[in-house]
Amino acid sequence: MKTVDVRGLLCPEPVYIVREHLSSGTDPVTVLCEKHSRENLLWLGENLGWQAEVEDLLDEVRIIFRKG
């Protein structure tokens, strides 16, 4: 299991970083991000064939990507 922390980064940087980790094939991948990055990262995962489990925390989001 790999954890990727992209909190504090502005788009499109979180998308580039998460794409690199999803493309590596590690399963699952946990992503910690800010709420404004959520939809872009979910879109990315879906388009790469990953399923996502989302947990909304106080000021951030945890997304666990698993190969679909």
A tleap script that builds the chain and sets N, CA, C and O, in Angstrom:
source leaprc.protein.ff14SB
mol = sequence {
  NMET LYS THR VAL ASP VAL ARG GLY LEU LEU
  CYS PRO GLU PRO VAL TYR ILE VAL ARG GLU
  HIE LEU SER SER GLY THR ASP PRO VAL THR
  VAL LEU CYS GLU LYS HIE SER ARG GLU ASN
  LEU LEU TRP LEU GLY GLU ASN LEU GLY TRP
  GLN ALA GLU VAL GLU ASP LEU LEU ASP GLU
  VAL ARG ILE ILE PHE ARG LYS CGLY
}
set mol.1.N position { 0.847 -1.180 0.000 }
set mol.1.CA position { 0.000 0.000 0.000 }
set mol.1.C position { 0.890 1.240 0.000 }
set mol.1.O position { 1.860 1.335 0.752 }
set mol.2.N position { 0.537 2.168 -0.849 }
set mol.2.CA position { 1.313 3.399 -0.982 }
set mol.2.C position { 0.427 4.576 -0.564 }
set mol.2.O position { -0.755 4.612 -0.907 }
set mol.3.N position { 0.989 5.535 0.172 }
set mol.3.CA position { 0.262 6.752 0.536 }
set mol.3.C position { 0.927 7.935 -0.145 }
set mol.3.O position { 2.143 8.115 -0.074 }
set mol.4.N position { 0.098 8.740 -0.809 }
set mol.4.CA position { 0.578 9.901 -1.546 }
set mol.4.C position { -0.081 11.136 -0.942 }
set mol.4.O position { -1.308 11.220 -0.890 }
set mol.5.N position { 0.715 12.084 -0.491 }
set mol.5.CA position { 0.204 13.307 0.129 }
set mol.5.C position { 0.384 14.473 -0.844 }
set mol.5.O position { 1.503 14.918 -1.096 }
set mol.6.N position { -0.730 14.957 -1.384 }
set mol.6.CA position { -0.668 16.092 -2.314 }
set mol.6.C position { -1.351 17.331 -1.722 }
set mol.6.O position { -1.727 18.251 -2.449 }
set mol.7.N position { -1.502 17.339 -0.405 }
set mol.7.CA position { -2.080 18.512 0.252 }
set mol.7.C position { -1.152 19.703 0.068 }
set mol.7.O position { 0.070 19.565 0.123 }
set mol.8.N position { -1.740 20.866 -0.148 }
set mol.8.CA position { -0.959 22.090 -0.288 }
set mol.8.C position { -0.473 22.366 -1.697 }
set mol.8.O position { 0.142 23.402 -1.948 }
set mol.9.N position { -0.736 21.461 -2.615 }
set mol.9.CA position { -0.315 21.658 -4.002 }
set mol.9.C position { -1.474 22.193 -4.832 }
set mol.9.O position { -2.634 21.874 -4.571 }
set mol.10.N position { -1.156 22.998 -5.822 }
set mol.10.CA position { -2.177 23.561 -6.701 }
set mol.10.C position { -2.274 22.744 -7.979 }
set mol.10.O position { -1.285 22.185 -8.455 }
set mol.11.N position { -3.487 22.683 -8.526 }
set mol.11.CA position { -3.704 21.973 -9.791 }
set mol.11.C position { -2.902 22.646 -10.883 }
set mol.11.O position { -2.785 23.871 -10.917 }
set mol.12.N position { -2.361 21.858 -11.754 }
set mol.12.CA position { -2.591 20.429 -11.993 }
set mol.12.C position { -1.578 19.513 -11.319 }
set mol.12.O position { -1.551 18.318 -11.615 }
set mol.13.N position { -0.748 20.033 -10.428 }
set mol.13.CA position { 0.317 19.233 -9.828 }
set mol.13.C position { -0.183 17.960 -9.128 }
set mol.13.O position { 0.419 16.904 -9.323 }
set mol.14.N position { -1.269 18.009 -8.312 }
set mol.14.CA position { -1.751 16.765 -7.697 }
set mol.14.C position { -2.122 15.699 -8.727 }
set mol.14.O position { -1.878 14.512 -8.508 }
set mol.15.N position { -2.705 16.113 -9.837 }
set mol.15.CA position { -3.100 15.156 -10.879 }
set mol.15.C position { -1.862 14.480 -11.464 }
set mol.15.O position { -1.855 13.262 -11.644 }
set mol.16.N position { -0.826 15.243 -11.761 }
set mol.16.CA position { 0.402 14.675 -12.323 }
set mol.16.C position { 1.044 13.673 -11.359 }
set mol.16.O position { 1.474 12.594 -11.767 }
set mol.17.N position { 1.101 14.038 -10.096 }
set mol.17.CA position { 1.746 13.178 -9.097 }
set mol.17.C position { 0.956 11.892 -8.894 }
set mol.17.O position { 1.531 10.804 -8.878 }
set mol.18.N position { -0.365 12.013 -8.739 }
set mol.18.CA position { -1.191 10.826 -8.512 }
set mol.18.C position { -1.196 9.933 -9.751 }
set mol.18.O position { -1.171 8.709 -9.629 }
set mol.19.N position { -1.227 10.524 -10.922 }
set mol.19.CA position { -1.186 9.729 -12.160 }
set mol.19.C position { 0.079 8.866 -12.207 }
set mol.19.O position { 0.025 7.699 -12.593 }
set mol.20.N position { 1.204 9.441 -11.815 }
set mol.20.CA position { 2.467 8.693 -11.799 }
set mol.20.C position { 2.371 7.473 -10.883 }
set mol.20.O position { 2.827 6.387 -11.240 }
set mol.21.N position { 1.774 7.655 -9.697 }
set mol.21.CA position { 1.655 6.559 -8.737 }
set mol.21.C position { 0.649 5.509 -9.200 }
set mol.21.O position { 0.888 4.313 -9.031 }
set mol.22.N position { -0.469 5.935 -9.781 }
set mol.22.CA position { -1.448 4.969 -10.278 }
set mol.22.C position { -0.874 4.183 -11.451 }
set mol.22.O position { -1.153 2.993 -11.598 }
set mol.23.N position { -0.092 4.828 -12.268 }
set mol.23.CA position { 0.506 4.162 -13.430 }
set mol.23.C position { 1.575 3.145 -13.030 }
set mol.23.O position { 1.902 2.250 -13.809 }
set mol.24.N position { 2.118 3.281 -11.824 }
set mol.24.CA position { 3.150 2.341 -11.364 }
set mol.24.C position { 2.569 0.970 -11.052 }
set mol.24.O position { 3.305 -0.015 -10.990 }
set mol.25.N position { 1.245 0.897 -10.853 }
set mol.25.CA position { 0.586 -0.385 -10.627 }
set mol.25.C position { 0.477 -0.816 -9.183 }
set mol.25.O position { -0.098 -1.871 -8.915 }
set mol.26.N position { 1.004 -0.046 -8.231 }
set mol.26.CA position { 0.872 -0.392 -6.823 }
set mol.26.C position { -0.602 -0.372 -6.440 }
set mol.26.O position { -1.325 0.558 -6.797 }
set mol.27.N position { -1.049 -1.390 -5.721 }
set mol.27.CA position { -2.460 -1.490 -5.350 }
set mol.27.C position { -2.549 -1.856 -3.882 }
set mol.27.O position { -1.927 -2.841 -3.483 }
set mol.28.N position { -3.280 -1.131 -3.053 }
set mol.28.CA position { -3.998 0.113 -3.329 }
set mol.28.C position { -3.094 1.336 -3.173 }
set mol.28.O position { -1.965 1.243 -2.692 }
set mol.29.N position { -3.625 2.476 -3.595 }
set mol.29.CA position { -2.944 3.762 -3.444 }
set mol.29.C position { -3.864 4.674 -2.639 }
set mol.29.O position { -5.002 4.918 -3.040 }
set mol.30.N position { -3.378 5.176 -1.510 }
set mol.30.CA position { -4.137 6.110 -0.688 }
set mol.30.C position { -3.634 7.516 -0.970 }
set mol.30.O position { -2.431 7.775 -0.937 }
set mol.31.N position { -4.568 8.422 -1.250 }
set mol.31.CA position { -4.212 9.803 -1.569 }
set mol.31.C position { -4.822 10.726 -0.522 }
set mol.31.O position { -6.014 10.636 -0.227 }
set mol.32.N position { -4.012 11.605 0.032 }
set mol.32.CA position { -4.487 12.665 0.915 }
set mol.32.C position { -4.441 13.956 0.120 }
set mol.32.O position { -3.388 14.349 -0.382 }
set mol.33.N position { -5.594 14.620 0.005 }
set mol.33.CA position { -5.654 15.836 -0.803 }
set mol.33.C position { -6.611 16.835 -0.165 }
set mol.33.O position { -7.330 16.521 0.783 }
set mol.34.N position { -6.597 18.025 -0.702 }
set mol.34.CA position { -7.544 19.042 -0.271 }
set mol.34.C position { -8.826 18.886 -1.080 }
set mol.34.O position { -8.825 18.294 -2.159 }
set mol.35.N position { -9.910 19.421 -0.549 }
set mol.35.CA position { -11.222 19.230 -1.177 }
set mol.35.C position { -11.289 19.732 -2.608 }
set mol.35.O position { -12.026 19.166 -3.415 }
set mol.36.N position { -10.543 20.776 -2.949 }
set mol.36.CA position { -10.623 21.321 -4.305 }
set mol.36.C position { -9.982 20.398 -5.348 }
set mol.36.O position { -10.212 20.571 -6.545 }
set mol.37.N position { -9.188 19.428 -4.911 }
set mol.37.CA position { -8.555 18.484 -5.847 }
set mol.37.C position { -9.368 17.207 -6.028 }
set mol.37.O position { -9.090 16.415 -6.929 }
set mol.38.N position { -10.355 17.008 -5.187 }
set mol.38.CA position { -11.109 15.749 -5.145 }
set mol.38.C position { -11.658 15.315 -6.498 }
set mol.38.O position { -11.371 14.206 -6.947 }
set mol.39.N position { -12.432 16.158 -7.149 }
set mol.39.CA position { -13.102 15.766 -8.392 }
set mol.39.C position { -12.112 15.447 -9.507 }
set mol.39.O position { -12.311 14.494 -10.260 }
set mol.40.N position { -11.051 16.238 -9.615 }
set mol.40.CA position { -10.041 15.968 -10.645 }
set mol.40.C position { -9.364 14.620 -10.416 }
set mol.40.O position { -9.108 13.886 -11.371 }
set mol.41.N position { -9.074 14.289 -9.162 }
set mol.41.CA position { -8.410 13.025 -8.868 }
set mol.41.C position { -9.348 11.843 -9.063 }
set mol.41.O position { -8.922 10.785 -9.527 }
set mol.42.N position { -10.612 12.008 -8.717 }
set mol.42.CA position { -11.584 10.934 -8.961 }
set mol.42.C position { -11.757 10.691 -10.456 }
set mol.42.O position { -11.839 9.546 -10.900 }
set mol.43.N position { -11.810 11.767 -11.225 }
set mol.43.CA position { -11.917 11.647 -12.682 }
set mol.43.C position { -10.706 10.900 -13.241 }
set mol.43.O position { -10.847 10.016 -14.086 }
set mol.44.N position { -9.522 11.264 -12.764 }
set mol.44.CA position { -8.291 10.619 -13.210 }
set mol.44.C position { -8.333 9.120 -12.923 }
set mol.44.O position { -8.085 8.305 -13.812 }
set mol.45.N position { -8.646 8.765 -11.692 }
set mol.45.CA position { -8.686 7.351 -11.322 }
set mol.45.C position { -9.674 6.560 -12.154 }
set mol.45.O position { -9.369 5.456 -12.606 }
set mol.46.N position { -10.851 7.116 -12.356 }
set mol.46.CA position { -11.878 6.441 -13.153 }
set mol.46.C position { -11.389 6.215 -14.584 }
set mol.46.O position { -11.577 5.135 -15.145 }
set mol.47.N position { -10.769 7.221 -15.163 }
set mol.47.CA position { -10.290 7.107 -16.539 }
set mol.47.C position { -9.111 6.147 -16.688 }
set mol.47.O position { -8.852 5.648 -17.783 }
set mol.48.N position { -8.405 5.889 -15.602 }
set mol.48.CA position { -7.308 4.924 -15.642 }
set mol.48.C position { -7.759 3.532 -15.209 }
set mol.48.O position { -6.950 2.606 -15.152 }
set mol.49.N position { -9.060 3.379 -14.900 }
set mol.49.CA position { -9.607 2.070 -14.554 }
set mol.49.C position { -9.521 1.689 -13.084 }
set mol.49.O position { -9.561 0.504 -12.751 }
set mol.50.N position { -9.405 2.671 -12.204 }
set mol.50.CA position { -9.330 2.422 -10.768 }
set mol.50.C position { -10.681 2.708 -10.117 }
set mol.50.O position { -11.423 3.579 -10.572 }
set mol.51.N position { -10.996 1.974 -9.049 }
set mol.51.CA position { -12.176 2.255 -8.238 }
set mol.51.C position { -11.723 3.088 -7.046 }
set mol.51.O position { -10.611 2.922 -6.546 }
set mol.52.N position { -12.597 3.986 -6.596 }
set mol.52.CA position { -12.210 4.895 -5.515 }
set mol.52.C position { -13.169 4.795 -4.338 }
set mol.52.O position { -14.386 4.703 -4.504 }
set mol.53.N position { -12.591 4.816 -3.158 }
set mol.53.CA position { -13.341 4.918 -1.913 }
set mol.53.C position { -12.954 6.266 -1.306 }
set mol.53.O position { -11.774 6.534 -1.081 }
set mol.54.N position { -13.948 7.110 -1.044 }
set mol.54.CA position { -13.678 8.483 -0.606 }
set mol.54.C position { -14.102 8.664 0.845 }
set mol.54.O position { -15.189 8.246 1.245 }
set mol.55.N position { -13.230 9.290 1.622 }
set mol.55.CA position { -13.544 9.638 3.001 }
set mol.55.C position { -13.296 11.131 3.180 }
set mol.55.O position { -12.162 11.599 3.076 }
set mol.56.N position { -14.371 11.877 3.451 }
set mol.56.CA position { -14.244 13.313 3.697 }
set mol.56.C position { -13.849 13.533 5.148 }
set mol.56.O position { -14.551 13.111 6.067 }
set mol.57.N position { -12.727 14.191 5.340 }
set mol.57.CA position { -12.243 14.535 6.671 }
set mol.57.C position { -12.527 16.015 6.899 }
set mol.57.O position { -13.232 16.623 6.094 }
set mol.58.N position { -12.016 16.606 7.944 }
set mol.58.CA position { -12.330 18.005 8.250 }
set mol.58.C position { -11.999 18.948 7.100 }
set mol.58.O position { -12.903 19.512 6.482 }
set mol.59.N position { -10.736 19.121 6.812 }
set mol.59.CA position { -10.313 20.058 5.765 }
set mol.59.C position { -9.647 19.354 4.597 }
set mol.59.O position { -9.023 19.997 3.753 }
set mol.60.N position { -9.775 18.053 4.546 }
set mol.60.CA position { -9.107 17.296 3.494 }
set mol.60.C position { -9.929 16.072 3.125 }
set mol.60.O position { -10.980 15.803 3.706 }
set mol.61.N position { -9.425 15.345 2.149 }
set mol.61.CA position { -10.107 14.158 1.646 }
set mol.61.C position { -9.088 13.027 1.574 }
set mol.61.O position { -7.932 13.237 1.204 }
set mol.62.N position { -9.532 11.833 1.931 }
set mol.62.CA position { -8.714 10.633 1.748 }
set mol.62.C position { -9.391 9.808 0.659 }
set mol.62.O position { -10.572 9.477 0.764 }
set mol.63.N position { -8.639 9.481 -0.381 }
set mol.63.CA position { -9.156 8.659 -1.472 }
set mol.63.C position { -8.302 7.401 -1.536 }
set mol.63.O position { -7.077 7.474 -1.635 }
set mol.64.N position { -8.953 6.254 -1.479 }
set mol.64.CA position { -8.246 4.986 -1.623 }
set mol.64.C position { -8.595 4.428 -2.993 }
set mol.64.O position { -9.747 4.091 -3.268 }
set mol.65.N position { -7.587 4.335 -3.845 }
set mol.65.CA position { -7.766 3.798 -5.191 }
set mol.65.C position { -7.390 2.322 -5.192 }
set mol.65.O position { -6.336 1.927 -4.695 }
set mol.66.N position { -8.290 1.511 -5.770 }
set mol.66.CA position { -8.034 0.085 -5.957 }
set mol.66.C position { -8.258 -0.255 -7.413 }
set mol.66.O position { -9.141 0.306 -8.062 }
set mol.67.N position { -7.461 -1.172 -7.925 }
set mol.67.CA position { -7.621 -1.561 -9.326 }
set mol.67.C position { -9.012 -2.135 -9.538 }
set mol.67.O position { -9.486 -2.974 -8.772 }
set mol.68.N position { -9.659 -1.656 -10.613 }
set mol.68.CA position { -11.024 -2.090 -10.903 }
set mol.68.C position { -10.994 -3.184 -11.850 }
set mol.68.O position { -12.044 -3.700 -12.231 }
savepdb mol mol.pdb
quit
